[in-house]
Amino acid sequence: MKKYQVDPQGFFGRYGGAYVPEILYKCVHDLQDAYLPIIESDEFRREYHQLLKDYVGRPSPLYFARRMSERYGCQLYLKREDLNHTGAHKINNTIGQILLAQKMGKTRIIAETGAGQHGVATATVCALMNMKCEIFMGATDVERQHTNVERMRMLGAEVHPVRTGNMTLSDACSEAIRDWCCHPQDTFYIVGSTMGPHPYPDIVARMQSVISEEIKWQLQEKIGRDYPDYLVACVGGGSNAAGTIYHYLDDDRVQIFLAEAGGHGIDTDHTAATMHCGREGIIHGARTLVMQTDNGQIQEAFTISAGLDYPGIGPMHAHLAETGRTQVLAINDDEAIRAGYELTRLEGIIPAIESAHAVAALEKVKHHFKPEDIVVLTISGRGDKDIETYLNYKLEI
C-alpha cells in the first residue's frame, strides 16, 4: 500500500470519505464499486490513451525554459498542459470520466466550473460522445469568464448561472450536487478536481496522473534520469497538482512546492489559501480543510483567479500538507500577476492566472536551488481566458 494514496474506505489519512445525502448514497456507492474494475480494464485504457493521443494531443511537451532558468538559478522545465486541446489539463480528466459514465450506462452529464476550463472540457467530451450536458457556474464567474461560457454554449452545453453565496466555484459545486440529488438514476457528475466524496478525489488524481507519467520518461529522455529535484504546481481543488506529483509521492528525492491563492494576503479576509487558513470540516461530501467562520459556516474564498477561489482543498492535498510531504506557499494576487507577465516576457508563454501562481512560487523558493537542480513546473492552462484580468489589474510591471 502506497502511504499517500487513498485507503479502501476512501480516506487519505484522516481526510476524505463520502459524506453525502441519503438520496445519493446508492449513486456514490455504485461508483465506488464500478470505477476501479472499469478504469483498470484493458478496454478502458486503450480507449483513454488513444483519445489522449489523437484528440487531446498528448504527450504535452516538457520545455526547457532557458531564460527563466537563468533568472532563478536552476534547470527549469515547464510541463506544457496549456497546449492540450481546450487549453488546460482539465481535458485529461473529462475524457476519462465520460468513458466511465458511458460504461456505467449514464445518459446525462453535469459538472461545476469556476474559471470555465473544466466546463469547456466537459462540454467538449459531451459533444464528442453525443451526451446531454449541463454546467453549473457561479454568476460572478459567468461574467468574468464570458468567453468560456460562450464556448460551452457553442459546444451544445446548457450553462446555469448560480446566484447563491458569492456566486463562484463553491456555490456552483453545491448547485451541481443539488441537481444530482434530483436526477440520481441517469446522471453522472463529472467532478473537475480532486475533491468531493470518495471515489472522486482518487478518480481525478488517477486521470491526471498522465502528467507525471509523461514527466518521468521525458526527463529520462532529456537528462538521463526520470526524476526532478523539485516539482512546482498551483493548487485550488488540486487536480493539476495531483497529476504533477502522483508518480513521485513515494520518491523522497523529489521535493514538492505547491502554490495556493493568497488573494490580498493570508492575514486578511480576502484569501483562498485553504491550507494556511482552513480548519478541518466537511465540504461537498468530503472531510478536509475548509475555510470557515467561528461558528463553522463556510467562508467565502477570494482571489483574482477564478479557478482557485475554492474554500476547501482536495483531501489528498490536506493529508500531504499535514504530513509534510508537500510545502504549500500562499501567493498573493500581485505576485501572481507579476509572475504571469514575467513568464510572458521571458519565454513568450502567457499562462493562466492559476498557473502564474506556480510561477510566482519560484521567487519564494529560489534560495533552495543550485544551478544543476532540475525543477519541473506545470503550466496548467493558457492565459487566453485571463487577458482582460491581466490588462485590468493595475500593477507596475
Salt bridges, closest charged atoms under 4 A:
ASP30 OD2 - LYS26 NZ 2.74
GLU40 OE2 - ARG206 NH1 3.62
GLU43 OE1 - LYS103 NZ 3.90
GLU47 OE2 - LYS103 NZ 2.95
ASP54 OD1 - LYS53 NZ 3.67
GLU70 OE2 - ARG66 NH1 3.44
GLU81 OE1 - ARG58 NH1 2.81
ASP82 OD2 - ARG80 NH2 2.80
GLU134 OE2 - ARG108 NE 3.34
GLU134 OE2 - LYS132 NZ 3.36
GLU134 OE1 - HIS160 NE2 2.72
ASP141 OD1 - ARG144 NE 2.83
GLU150 OE2 - HIS146 NE2 3.95
GLU150 OE2 - ARG153 NH1 3.33
GLU158 OE2 - HIS160 NE2 3.81
GLU175 OE1 - ARG178 NH2 2.86
ASP179 OD1 - ARG108 NH1 2.92
ASP179 OD1 - HIS183 ND1 3.50
ASP202 OD2 - ARG206 NE 2.91
GLU214 OE1 - ARG58 NH2 2.81
GLU214 OE1 - LYS79 NZ 2.69
ASP229 OD2 - ARG225 NH2 2.91
ASP251 OD2 - ARG253 NH2 2.84
GLU260 OE2 - HIS276 ND1 2.74
GLU280 OE1 - ARG14 NH1 2.10
GLU280 OE2 - ARG287 NH1 3.21
ASP309 OD2 - ARG144 NH2 2.82
GLU322 OE1 - ARG14 NH2 2.50
GLU335 OE2 - LYS364 NZ 3.01
GLU342 OE2 - ARG71 NE 3.08
GLU354 OE1 - LYS385 NZ 2.87
GLU363 OE1 - ARG71 NH2 3.04
GLU363 OE2 - LYS366 NZ 2.93
ASP373 OD1 - LYS370 NZ 3.84
ASP384 OD2 - ARG382 NE 3.82
ASP386 OD2 - LYS385 NZ 2.69
